[in-house]
Amino acid sequence: MLGTTRLVTSSAFKRKLAPSFPVMRCFSFSFAGPKNLDDILKKELVADKSSTEISDMWYTYHENKENVHGIVLDGKAAEPLLSRASSNPFFVQPIFRENGYFMLVSQFMEPSHFIMAYLEDYKMDPGSAQPLLTFSVFDDYAKGKDLTLVRADILNRGIDDAEGLKVVKSMLDHYLDDDEYISVKAFNAKPETFDIDDFVSQQNSKW
């Protein structure tokens, strides 16, 4: 259970993570969130809406929902996101607390879904690790409206809304920003070059 998670320092985490770096195995559970944009937004009702109107509708729809967030990205800027995630589907993100942090591991699932679980659960058994949060990237309007819509669902009460939103935004930044994406590629292709201490330090400064 997340509520009994033991917070760790980066040096302890580095020792724990090292054996599982080379081979990342897939989660066995299926994605439980909205699988396509039509599950959330009836596209025929917004076909004639402007980008600004759709953005406002997206934020308004999600703002009063508990443990759910809506994010809007620039369609052109977000264009590389899904292809990058498909090529490099795994990454990690820390959640910082007063006495340390715990780490989430993320897996991208085609065509547009990210699933994040507690790393310690994943290391014990990837097949039984349960999702703590998920988010989906919908690029249906990326070309026509220059909008990419993101839906995030926080599934475990051990993560509060603010923490979950920070994690999702950090994940998006790491896949979209060219400099940040270097870390994602290293984690997937050359894990021995991924400096976890430096990564955690950088994330802590942004938290």
N, CA, C and O of each residue as an XYZ file, in Angstrom:
828
protein
N       0.838     -1.204      0.000
C       0.000      0.000      0.000
C       0.871      1.251      0.000
O       1.908      1.292      0.663
N       0.454      2.259     -0.735
C       1.229      3.480     -0.818
C       1.327      4.167      0.528
O       2.331      4.818      0.815
N       0.314      4.037      1.352
C       0.307      4.716      2.634
C       1.416      4.267      3.561
O       1.763      4.989      4.496
N       1.989      3.079      3.324
C       3.062      2.588      4.163
C       4.408      2.656      3.464
O       5.370      2.027      3.906
N       4.486      3.408      2.382
C       5.721      3.534      1.623
C       6.847      4.095      2.488
O       6.659      5.061      3.228
N       8.019      3.472      2.382
C       9.183      3.995      3.085
C       9.915      4.947      2.143
O      10.346      4.553      1.059
N      10.049      6.188      2.563
C      10.730      7.168      1.742
C      12.225      6.869      1.722
O      12.795      6.431      2.722
N      12.849      7.110      0.574
C      14.248      6.736      0.417
C      15.079      7.924     -0.024
O      14.550      8.896     -0.563
N      16.381      7.846      0.205
C      17.310      8.827     -0.318
C      17.759      8.381     -1.686
O      17.539      7.226     -2.050
N      18.385      9.258     -2.466
C      18.771      8.901     -3.825
C      19.811      7.801     -3.861
O      19.769      6.962     -4.760
N      20.745      7.768     -2.918
C      21.771      6.729     -2.924
C      21.157      5.357     -2.674
O      21.538      4.368     -3.301
N      20.185      5.311     -1.734
C      19.498      4.046     -1.483
C      18.690      3.631     -2.694
O      18.654      2.454     -3.052
N      18.044      4.594     -3.323
C      17.236      4.282     -4.509
C      18.114      3.775     -5.641
O      17.729      2.857     -6.364
N      19.289      4.366     -5.798
C      20.180      3.953     -6.876
C      20.573      2.492     -6.731
O      20.642      1.766     -7.722
N      20.831      2.057     -5.505
C      21.183      0.660     -5.270
C      19.990     -0.247     -5.563
O      20.148     -1.343     -6.101
N      18.786      0.225     -5.202
C      17.590     -0.583     -5.417
C      17.257     -0.693     -6.900
O      16.836     -1.749     -7.371
N      17.445      0.398     -7.632
C      16.997      0.448     -9.018
C      17.968     -0.232     -9.962
O      17.551     -0.794    -10.974
N      19.255     -0.193     -9.653
C      20.272     -0.665    -10.586
C      19.991     -2.043    -11.174
O      20.132     -2.208    -12.385
N      19.599     -3.050    -10.377
C      19.388     -4.366    -10.964
C      18.253     -4.431    -11.976
O      18.258     -5.303    -12.844
N      17.288     -3.535    -11.885
C      16.137     -3.617    -12.786
C      16.238     -2.649    -13.955
O      15.336     -2.610    -14.792
N      17.304     -1.869    -14.036
C      17.452     -0.920    -15.136
C      17.491     -1.589    -16.509
O      16.765     -1.146    -17.399
N      18.292     -2.624    -16.732
C      18.470     -3.113    -18.085
C      17.214     -3.673    -18.725
O      17.024     -3.509    -19.930
N      16.348     -4.331    -17.959
C      15.171     -4.974    -18.536
C      13.918     -4.427    -17.869
O      13.667     -4.699    -16.695
N      13.138     -3.663    -18.607
C      11.879     -3.153    -18.094
C      10.759     -4.001    -18.686
O      10.593     -4.051    -19.904
N       9.998     -4.662    -17.834
C       8.925     -5.527    -18.299
C       7.588     -4.804    -18.206
O       7.401     -3.917    -17.373
N       6.672     -5.195    -19.066
C       5.407     -4.479    -19.182
C       4.456     -4.811    -18.040
O       4.457     -5.922    -17.509
N       3.636     -3.812    -17.671
C       2.545     -4.059    -16.759
C       1.561     -5.026    -17.422
O       1.438     -5.062    -18.647
N       0.868     -5.803    -16.597
C      -0.060     -6.789    -17.164
C      -1.503     -6.291    -17.192
O      -2.335     -6.874    -17.887
N      -1.820     -5.221    -16.449
C      -3.203     -4.780    -16.400
C      -3.557     -3.944    -17.632
O      -2.685     -3.369    -18.283
N      -4.842     -3.890    -17.930
C      -5.313     -3.090    -19.053
C      -5.625     -1.678    -18.585
O      -5.874     -1.444    -17.402
N      -5.610     -0.743    -19.521
C      -5.866      0.648    -19.199
C      -7.343      0.840    -18.880
O      -8.212      0.449    -19.659
N      -7.618      1.449    -17.719
C      -9.002      1.542    -17.254
C      -9.637      2.907    -17.507
O     -10.841      3.069    -17.308
N      -8.848      3.892    -17.942
C      -9.371      5.228    -18.163
C     -10.048      5.369    -19.510
O     -10.200      4.387    -20.236
N     -10.458      6.591    -19.854
C     -11.067      6.826    -21.165
C     -10.094      6.447    -22.284
O      -8.966      6.940    -22.316
N     -10.520      5.582    -23.196
C      -9.613      5.081    -24.217
C      -9.544      5.973    -25.446
O      -8.585      5.904    -26.214
N     -10.549      6.803    -25.633
C     -10.507      7.748    -26.755
C     -11.267      9.009    -26.371
O     -11.991      9.036    -25.376
N     -11.094     10.037    -27.165
C     -11.659     11.337    -26.812
C     -13.185     11.306    -26.767
O     -13.799     12.031    -25.985
N     -13.796     10.469    -27.605
C     -15.261     10.382    -27.617
C     -15.834      9.875    -26.303
O     -17.014     10.087    -26.022
N     -15.014      9.205    -25.492
C     -15.475      8.760    -24.177
C     -15.646      9.928    -23.208
O     -16.296      9.796    -22.172
N     -15.052     11.077    -23.558
C     -15.106     12.247    -22.686
C     -15.871     13.388    -23.339
O     -16.699     14.046    -22.709
N     -15.575     13.606    -24.613
C     -16.089     14.777    -25.323
C     -16.759     14.329    -26.618
O     -16.137     13.663    -27.445
N     -17.990     14.684    -26.789
C     -18.694     14.342    -28.019
C     -18.221     15.264    -29.139
O     -18.585     16.438    -29.198
N     -17.421     14.715    -30.003
C     -16.729     15.559    -30.990
C     -17.689     16.240    -31.959
O     -17.407     17.330    -32.455
N     -18.807     15.605    -32.225
C     -19.744     16.227    -33.158
C     -20.329     17.521    -32.599
O     -20.806     18.372    -33.350
N     -20.288     17.663    -31.258
C     -20.833     18.866    -30.637
C     -19.844     20.028    -30.618
O     -20.230     21.164    -30.343
N     -18.592     19.758    -30.903
C     -17.583     20.824    -30.856
C     -16.898     21.032    -32.196
O     -15.914     21.766    -32.292
N     -17.417     20.390    -33.220
C     -16.769     20.459    -34.534
C     -16.625     21.886    -35.041
O     -15.650     22.209    -35.720
N     -17.595     22.747    -34.713
C     -17.564     24.119    -35.215
C     -17.021     25.106    -34.186
O     -17.084     26.318    -34.393
N     -16.487     24.589    -33.072
C     -15.958     25.454    -32.022
C     -14.526     25.875    -32.337
O     -13.795     25.168    -33.030
N     -14.143     27.037    -31.817
C     -12.772     27.505    -31.983
C     -11.850     26.791    -31.003
O     -12.313     26.115    -30.084
N     -10.553     26.944    -31.202
C      -9.573     26.345    -30.291
C      -9.759     26.859    -28.873
O      -9.685     26.096    -27.910
N     -10.001     28.151    -28.754
C     -10.198     28.745    -27.433
C     -11.438     28.179    -26.762
O     -11.424     27.894    -25.564
N     -12.508     28.016    -27.525
C     -13.746     27.480    -26.957
C     -13.557     26.032    -26.501
O     -14.044     25.649    -25.437
N     -12.855     25.232    -27.297
C     -12.622     23.838    -26.921
C     -11.740     23.766    -25.688
O     -11.988     22.953    -24.797
N     -10.717     24.603    -25.624
C      -9.852     24.642    -24.438
C     -10.647     24.980    -23.193
O     -10.495     24.335    -22.156
N     -11.495     25.993    -23.296
C     -12.321     26.396    -22.153
C     -13.259     25.268    -21.730
O     -13.452     25.029    -20.538
N     -13.834     24.585    -22.701
C     -14.731     23.479    -22.399
C     -13.983     22.344    -21.699
O     -14.501     21.730    -20.766
N     -12.765     22.076    -22.159
C     -11.953     20.997    -21.582
C     -11.613     21.294    -20.122
O     -11.758     20.436    -19.251
N     -11.160     22.520    -19.871
C     -10.828     22.897    -18.490
C     -12.071     22.923    -17.602
O     -12.034     22.451    -16.466
N     -13.164     23.472    -18.118
C     -14.396     23.568    -17.336
C     -14.946     22.192    -16.989
O     -15.421     21.960    -15.877
N     -14.875     21.282    -17.956
C     -15.387     19.933    -17.737
C     -14.646     19.230    -16.597
O     -15.254     18.484    -15.830
N     -13.334     19.466    -16.483
C     -12.524     18.740    -15.514
C     -12.341     19.456    -14.172
O     -11.965     18.826    -13.184
N     -12.603     20.763    -14.129
C     -12.196     21.527    -12.956
C     -12.925     21.133    -11.671
O     -12.371     21.292    -10.583
N     -14.124     20.637    -11.769
C     -14.871     20.269    -10.566
C     -14.917     18.767    -10.316
O     -15.674     18.298     -9.467
N     -14.115     18.020    -11.047
C     -14.078     16.571    -10.879
C     -12.949     16.194     -9.929
O     -11.822     16.669    -10.071
N     -13.252     15.360     -8.983
C     -12.265     14.946     -7.988
C     -11.274     13.956     -8.595
O     -11.661     12.999     -9.265
N      -9.988     14.205     -8.348
C      -8.912     13.313     -8.770
C      -8.792     13.185    -10.292
O      -8.275     12.189    -10.799
N      -9.267     14.187    -11.003
C      -9.186     14.203    -12.467
C      -8.720     15.587    -12.904
O      -9.147     16.601    -12.351
N      -7.839     15.618    -13.904
C      -7.332     16.896    -14.403
C      -7.372     16.925    -15.924
O      -7.165     15.908    -16.587
N      -7.642     18.103    -16.459
C      -7.560     18.336    -17.887
C      -6.439     19.319    -18.181
O      -6.309     20.345    -17.512
N      -5.638     19.007    -19.174
C      -4.514     19.851    -19.580
C      -4.624     20.082    -21.077
O      -5.020     19.179    -21.815
N      -4.280     21.276    -21.534
C      -4.302     21.595    -22.959
C      -2.893     21.968    -23.403
O      -2.242     22.820    -22.798
N      -2.433     21.317    -24.471
C      -1.123     21.596    -25.048
C      -1.290     22.191    -26.435
O      -2.292     21.961    -27.112
N      -0.301     22.952    -26.838
C      -0.258     23.441    -28.211
C      -0.093     22.251    -29.154
O       0.807     21.431    -28.975
N      -0.958     22.161    -30.148
C      -0.957     20.990    -31.013
C       0.346     20.767    -31.748
O       0.830     19.637    -31.814
N       0.913     21.799    -32.293
C       2.156     21.667    -33.045
C       3.315     21.320    -32.120
O       4.143     20.469    -32.446
N       3.371     21.980    -30.966
C       4.461     21.734    -30.021
C       4.403     20.316    -29.471
O       5.437     19.724    -29.164
N       3.193     19.768    -29.345
C       3.029     18.436    -28.769
C       3.138     17.319    -29.802
O       3.004     16.144    -29.464
N       3.378     17.679    -31.047
C       3.388     16.687    -32.126
C       4.330     15.499    -31.879
O       3.956     14.370    -32.194
N       5.549     15.707    -31.324
C       6.456     14.565    -31.151
C       6.125     13.659    -29.972
O       6.733     12.598    -29.824
N       5.181     14.051    -29.137
C       4.979     13.383    -27.855
C       4.703     11.889    -27.990
O       5.391     11.080    -27.367
N       3.717     11.512    -28.784
C       3.316     10.118    -28.850
C       4.356      9.244    -29.543
O       4.572      8.102    -29.139
N       4.993      9.764    -30.567
C       6.025      8.971    -31.239
C       7.229      8.775    -30.335
O       7.841      7.707    -30.342
N       7.574      9.784    -29.564
C       8.687      9.653    -28.617
C       8.340      8.645    -27.525
O       9.182      7.840    -27.128
N       7.110      8.689    -27.044
C       6.694      7.749    -26.006
C       6.672      6.323    -26.532
O       7.008      5.386    -25.807
N       6.278      6.153    -27.786
C       6.267      4.824    -28.380
C       7.677      4.260    -28.498
O       7.889      3.065    -28.292
N       8.636      5.113    -28.829
C      10.029      4.680    -28.986
C      10.714      4.455    -27.648
O      11.595      3.603    -27.532
N      10.310      5.216    -26.638
C      10.927      5.135    -25.312
C       9.819      5.109    -24.263
O       9.505      6.136    -23.663
N       9.232      3.940    -24.043
C       7.982      3.868    -23.277
C       8.116      3.915    -21.765
O       7.110      4.079    -21.075
N       9.323      3.778    -21.222
C       9.483      3.734    -19.774
C      10.188      4.981    -19.249
O      11.084      5.533    -19.888
N       9.753      5.403    -18.062
C      10.477      6.469    -17.376
C      10.079      6.452    -15.898
O       9.194      5.700    -15.490
N      10.741      7.284    -15.113
C      10.461      7.366    -13.683
C      10.223      8.816    -13.282
O      10.701      9.746    -13.932
N       9.475      8.985    -12.199
C       9.219     10.309    -11.646
C       9.134     10.196    -10.127
O       8.412      9.344     -9.609
N       9.868     11.052     -9.408
C       9.766     11.038     -7.947
C       8.623     11.924     -7.452
O       8.257     12.913     -8.088
N       8.077     11.547     -6.314
C       7.153     12.398     -5.570
C       7.829     12.700     -4.242
O       8.160     11.791     -3.481
N       8.031     13.984     -3.970
C       8.785     14.390     -2.789
C       7.851     14.655     -1.616
O       6.791     15.265     -1.756
N       8.285     14.174     -0.455
C       7.596     14.428      0.792
C       8.608     15.037      1.771
O       9.781     15.199      1.432
N       8.166     15.366      2.956
C       9.003     16.091      3.908
C      10.304     15.362      4.228
O      11.348     15.999      4.373
N      10.256     14.045      4.339
C      11.440     13.294      4.769
C      12.099     12.491      3.657
O      12.896     11.595      3.938
N      11.790     12.786      2.424
C      12.396     12.049      1.324
C      11.484     12.028      0.116
O      10.802     13.010     -0.175
N      11.472     10.922     -0.576
C      10.632     10.809     -1.761
C      10.379      9.336     -2.054
O      11.070      8.460     -1.536
N       9.377      9.077     -2.894
C       9.198      7.740     -3.448
C       9.087      7.890     -4.957
O       8.807      8.976     -5.465
N       9.309      6.800     -5.661
C       9.448      6.861     -7.113
C       8.318      6.111     -7.804
O       7.931      5.017     -7.393
N       7.803      6.719     -8.855
C       6.851      6.075     -9.732
C       7.548      5.671    -11.019
O       8.457      6.357    -11.487
N       7.119      4.560    -11.581
C       7.611      4.142    -12.891
C       6.451      4.251    -13.874
O       5.311      3.918    -13.551
N       6.757      4.716    -15.061
C       5.734      4.945    -16.079
C       5.958      4.031    -17.280
O       7.091      3.775    -17.687
N       4.859      3.550    -17.828
C       4.905      2.800    -19.078
C       3.895      3.392    -20.047
O       2.745      3.635    -19.681
N       4.321      3.623    -21.273
C       3.416      4.095    -22.314
C       2.765      2.897    -22.977
O       3.430      1.911    -23.297
N       1.445      2.990    -23.182
C       0.691      1.947    -23.864
C       0.026      2.546    -25.085
O      -0.681      3.550    -24.989
N       0.252      1.930    -26.233
C      -0.349      2.409    -27.473
C      -1.875      2.407    -27.360
O      -2.441      1.517    -26.726
N      -2.552      3.392    -27.967
C      -1.938      4.411    -28.812
C      -1.582      5.717    -28.097
O      -0.856      6.544    -28.649
N      -2.093      5.911    -26.856
C      -1.929      7.258    -26.296
C      -1.972      7.317    -24.773
O      -2.270      8.372    -24.213
N      -1.683      6.211    -24.090
C      -1.903      6.152    -22.653
C      -0.612      5.922    -21.861
O       0.241      5.126    -22.252
N      -0.492      6.629    -20.755
C       0.613      6.448    -19.822
C       0.062      5.894    -18.517
O      -0.930      6.396    -17.990
N       0.710      4.855    -18.000
C       0.309      4.252    -16.732
C       1.483      4.341    -15.770
O       2.616      4.020    -16.128
N       1.205      4.781    -14.541
C       2.268      4.973    -13.568
C       1.961      4.183    -12.303
O       0.854      4.243    -11.766
N       2.968      3.438    -11.837
C       2.824      2.599    -10.653
C       3.975      2.875     -9.698
O       4.978      3.483    -10.071
N       3.814      2.420     -8.462
C       4.859      2.548     -7.466
C       6.022      1.635     -7.866
O       5.826      0.439     -8.082
N       7.220      2.192     -7.964
C       8.366      1.443     -8.463
C       8.653      0.194     -7.641
O       8.983     -0.851     -8.203
N       8.532      0.283     -6.319
C       8.834     -0.878     -5.479
C       7.874     -2.029     -5.786
O       8.285     -3.189     -5.780
N       6.600     -1.724     -6.053
C       5.653     -2.769     -6.446
C       6.044     -3.363     -7.790
O       5.981     -4.577     -7.984
N       6.445     -2.507     -8.708
C       6.854     -2.965    -10.038
C       8.067     -3.886     -9.956
O       8.136     -4.896    -10.657
N       9.017     -3.535     -9.103
C      10.225     -4.339     -8.987
C       9.936     -5.708     -8.384
O      10.577     -6.693     -8.749
N       8.982     -5.779     -7.467
C       8.619     -7.065     -6.875
C       7.901     -7.942     -7.886
O       8.159     -9.143     -7.959
N       6.994     -7.346     -8.674
C       6.257     -8.119     -9.675
C       5.577     -7.166    -10.651
O       4.510     -6.631    -10.350
N       6.188     -6.947    -11.824
C       5.576     -6.033    -12.805
C       4.154     -6.435    -13.180
O       3.325     -5.588    -13.511
N       3.885     -7.730    -13.123
C       2.570     -8.202    -13.525
C       1.461     -7.847    -12.566
O       0.295     -7.804    -12.956
N       1.806     -7.590    -11.309
C       0.767     -7.279    -10.318
C       0.823     -5.838     -9.817
O      -0.008     -5.440     -9.000
N       1.785     -5.052    -10.292
C       1.872     -3.643     -9.876
C       0.618     -2.897    -10.325
O       0.247     -2.940    -11.498
N      -0.024     -2.221     -9.391
C      -1.279     -1.545     -9.684
C      -1.054     -0.073    -10.043
O      -0.183      0.576     -9.463
N      -1.824      0.454    -10.986
C      -1.654      1.852    -11.382
C      -2.050      2.811    -10.266
O      -3.072      2.625     -9.605
N      -1.232      3.834    -10.066
C      -1.526      4.884     -9.104
C      -2.122      6.098     -9.796
O      -2.960      6.802     -9.233
N      -1.683      6.332    -11.015
C      -2.282      7.382    -11.831
C      -2.083      7.035    -13.294
O      -1.166      6.295    -13.650
N      -2.936      7.568    -14.125
C      -2.836      7.383    -15.567
C      -3.093      8.714    -16.245
O      -3.753      9.593    -15.691
N      -2.565      8.852    -17.445
C      -2.965     10.003    -18.257
C      -2.927      9.628    -19.729
O      -2.134      8.791    -20.162
N      -3.802     10.268    -20.479
C      -3.954      9.998    -21.906
C      -3.758     11.274    -22.698
O      -4.124     12.363    -22.257
N      -3.180     11.123    -23.867
C      -2.904     12.247    -24.757
C      -3.750     12.083    -26.012
O      -3.582     11.123    -26.763
N      -4.654     13.020    -26.232
C      -5.554     12.958    -27.381
C      -5.154     14.031    -28.401
O      -5.260     15.228    -28.133
N      -4.698     13.586    -29.561
C      -4.233     14.531    -30.585
C      -5.237     14.691    -31.720
O      -4.868     15.069    -32.831
N      -6.497     14.405    -31.442
C      -7.544     14.481    -32.461
C      -7.628     15.856    -33.116
O      -7.950     15.971    -34.298
N      -7.332     16.908    -32.331
C      -7.443     18.272    -32.851
C      -6.080     18.938    -33.040
O      -5.992     20.160    -33.165
N      -5.036     18.145    -33.059
C      -3.694     18.714    -33.160
C      -3.494     19.489    -34.455
O      -2.863     20.546    -34.461
N      -4.024     18.973    -35.531
C      -3.843     19.639    -36.828
C      -4.962     20.633    -37.119
O      -4.697     21.776    -37.492
N      -6.193     20.209    -36.952
C      -7.309     21.073    -37.308
C      -7.501     22.264    -36.388
O      -7.889     23.340    -36.843
N      -7.233     22.087    -35.082
C      -7.461     23.149    -34.100
C      -6.179     23.582    -33.393
O      -6.209     24.506    -32.581
N      -5.058     22.933    -33.688
C      -3.777     23.198    -33.029
C      -3.885     22.997    -31.511
O      -3.348     23.778    -30.726
N      -4.599     21.922    -31.119
C      -4.782     21.591    -29.706
C      -4.473     20.118    -29.481
O      -4.847     19.269    -30.291
N      -3.800     19.819    -28.399
C      -3.671     18.447    -27.922
C      -4.224     18.423    -26.499
O      -3.808     19.210    -25.649
N      -5.154     17.523    -26.252
C      -5.846     17.461    -24.971
C      -5.307     16.305    -24.137
O      -5.104     15.202    -24.643
N      -5.079     16.570    -22.861
C      -4.549     15.562    -21.943
C      -5.536     15.364    -20.797
O      -6.032     16.329    -20.215
N      -5.810     14.104    -20.484
C      -6.688     13.762    -19.361
C      -5.879     12.932    -18.358
O      -5.313     11.900    -18.720
N      -5.823     13.376    -17.112
C      -5.091     12.672    -16.056
C      -6.063     12.188    -14.990
O      -6.943     12.935    -14.561
N      -5.905     10.936    -14.563
C      -6.733     10.342    -13.514
C      -5.843      9.867    -12.376
O      -4.969      9.026    -12.585
N      -6.051     10.390    -11.188
C      -5.305      9.961    -10.005
C      -6.129      8.878     -9.321
O      -7.235      9.136     -8.844
N      -5.587      7.668     -9.276
C      -6.355      6.498     -8.879
C      -6.139      6.077     -7.439
O      -6.929      5.302     -6.900
N      -5.090      6.569     -6.808
C      -4.749      6.149     -5.452
C      -4.763      7.357     -4.527
O      -4.143      8.376     -4.829
N      -5.463      7.253     -3.409
C      -5.602      8.387     -2.498
C      -4.305      8.724     -1.777
O      -4.210      9.766     -1.129
N      -3.304      7.852     -1.882
C      -2.005      8.166     -1.307
C      -1.271      9.257     -2.063
O      -0.276      9.792     -1.575
N      -1.755      9.591     -3.257
C      -1.217     10.705     -4.048
C      -2.297     11.775     -4.117
O      -3.410     11.506     -4.570
N      -1.978     12.983     -3.672
C      -3.001     14.025     -3.729
C      -3.022     14.683     -5.103
O      -2.133     14.454     -5.924
N      -4.025     15.489     -5.345
C      -4.230     16.084     -6.661
C      -3.034     16.914     -7.119
O      -2.603     16.829     -8.269
N      -2.507     17.717     -6.195
C      -1.388     18.593     -6.563
C      -0.160     17.778     -6.955
O       0.523     18.107     -7.924
N       0.122     16.710     -6.198
C       1.256     15.856     -6.510
C       1.071     15.169     -7.861
O       1.991     15.123     -8.678
N      -0.113     14.642     -8.081
C      -0.383     13.961     -9.336
C      -0.240     14.872    -10.533
O       0.315     14.476    -11.558
N      -0.740     16.095    -10.409
C      -0.649     17.050    -11.514
C       0.805     17.422    -11.789
O       1.199     17.562    -12.946
N       1.604     17.581    -10.736
C       3.024     17.877    -10.921
C       3.720     16.747    -11.674
O       4.526     16.993    -12.571
N       3.407     15.515    -11.306
C       4.019     14.362    -11.955
C       3.666     14.328    -13.446
O       4.542     14.132    -14.288
N       2.400     14.517    -13.765
C       1.961     14.469    -15.156
C       2.631     15.580    -15.971
O       3.108     15.333    -17.079
N       2.668     16.787    -15.433
C       3.295     17.888    -16.149
C       4.790     17.647    -16.343
O       5.348     17.993    -17.384
N       5.436     17.056    -15.341
C       6.851     16.737    -15.475
C       7.065     15.681    -16.552
O       8.004     15.782    -17.342
N       6.201     14.670    -16.590
C       6.301     13.655    -17.636
C       6.146     14.275    -19.021
O       6.910     13.962    -19.934
N       5.172     15.141    -19.173
C       4.961     15.799    -20.461
C       6.192     16.614    -20.857
O       6.625     16.581    -22.009
N       6.748     17.342    -19.894
C       7.946     18.136    -20.165
C       9.104     17.251    -20.625
O       9.842     17.614    -21.540
N       9.259     16.098    -19.991
C      10.385     15.229    -20.322
C      10.251     14.612    -21.716
O      11.257     14.308    -22.356
N       9.048     14.429    -22.176
C       8.881     13.887    -23.516
C       8.825     14.973    -24.594
O       9.036     14.681    -25.771
N       8.547     16.203    -24.211
C       8.396     17.268    -25.201
C       9.626     18.159    -25.332
O       9.962     18.595    -26.433
N      10.291     18.429    -24.231
C      11.470     19.286    -24.265
C      12.679     18.478    -24.755
O      12.973     17.410    -24.217
N      13.373     18.986    -25.772
C      14.474     18.239    -26.370
C      15.561     17.907    -25.353
O      16.095     16.798    -25.353
N      15.886     18.853    -24.498
C      16.933     18.615    -23.499
C      16.479     17.603    -22.450
O      17.244     16.719    -22.064
N      15.239     17.733    -21.991
C      14.713     16.803    -20.997
C      14.581     15.391    -21.583
O      14.764     14.398    -20.879
N      14.267     15.319    -22.851
C      14.049     14.024    -23.497
C      15.324     13.181    -23.549
O      15.255     11.959    -23.681
N      16.464     13.816    -23.449
C      17.728     13.083    -23.413
C      17.733     12.084    -22.254
O      18.223     10.963    -22.394
N      17.191     12.493    -21.124
C      17.129     11.601    -19.962
C      16.213     10.409    -20.224
O      16.514      9.288    -19.815
N      15.094     10.655    -20.907
C      14.168      9.570    -21.221
C      14.841      8.546    -22.135
O      14.732      7.339    -21.918
N      15.527      9.036    -23.145
C      16.218      8.130    -24.064
C      17.306      7.340    -23.358
O      17.486      6.150    -23.617
N      18.027      7.999    -22.468
C      19.078      7.297    -21.723
C      18.476      6.214    -20.842
O      19.012      5.108    -20.770
N      17.382      6.512    -20.181
C      16.751      5.551    -19.286
C      16.339      4.290    -20.042
O      16.456      3.182    -19.518
N      15.862      4.460    -21.266
C      15.378      3.326    -22.051
C      16.482      2.607    -22.822
O      16.530      1.377    -22.840
N      17.360      3.366    -23.453
C      18.343      2.759    -24.357
C      19.683      2.474    -23.703
O      20.321      1.467    -24.008
N      20.121      3.360    -22.797
C      21.419      3.204    -22.145
C      21.280      3.491    -20.655
O      21.785      4.498    -20.157
N      20.594      2.601    -19.952
C      20.297      2.873    -18.535
C      21.536      3.061    -17.678
O      21.476      3.725    -16.643
N      22.658      2.488    -18.094
C      23.885      2.654    -17.314
C      24.392      4.091    -17.334
O      25.217      4.468    -16.502
N      23.904      4.899    -18.280
C      24.315      6.303    -18.354
C      23.334      7.228    -17.649
O      23.594      8.425    -17.528
N      22.223      6.696    -17.187
C      21.206      7.521    -16.531
C      21.653      7.809    -15.103
O      21.751      6.895    -14.283
N      21.920      9.060    -14.809
C      22.399      9.469    -13.481
C      21.202      9.764    -12.580
O      20.627     10.851    -12.641
N      20.832      8.806    -11.754
C      19.635      8.955    -10.945
C      19.794     10.051     -9.900
O      18.835     10.762     -9.601
N      21.007     10.201     -9.334
C      21.219     11.238     -8.328
C      21.008     12.635     -8.931
O      20.356     13.488     -8.330
N      21.561     12.848    -10.107
C      21.399     14.140    -10.774
C      19.939     14.361    -11.153
O      19.418     15.466    -11.004
N      19.284     13.323    -11.640
C      17.873     13.438    -12.025
C      17.001     13.810    -10.829
O      16.177     14.720    -10.916
N      17.184     13.105     -9.715
C      16.383     13.386     -8.521
C      16.653     14.798     -8.016
O      15.728     15.502     -7.609
N      17.913     15.212     -8.040
C      18.259     16.552     -7.595
C      17.572     17.618     -8.454
O      17.045     18.602     -7.934
N      17.584     17.413     -9.761
C      16.931     18.366    -10.664
C      15.419     18.402    -10.433
O      14.808     19.471    -10.427
N      14.831     17.233    -10.245
C      13.391     17.189    -10.010
C      13.020     17.832     -8.677
O      11.985     18.488     -8.562
N      13.856     17.641     -7.690
C      13.591     18.229     -6.382
C      13.618     19.758     -6.447
O      12.834     20.434     -5.781
N      14.528     20.287     -7.254
C      14.626     21.750     -7.375
C      13.413     22.334     -8.078
O      13.091     23.508     -7.893
N      12.739     21.524     -8.884
C      11.541     21.979     -9.606
C      10.260     21.762     -8.807
O       9.234     22.378     -9.096
N      10.315     20.894     -7.812
C       9.119     20.483     -7.084
C       8.486     21.636     -6.313
O       7.468     21.449     -5.648
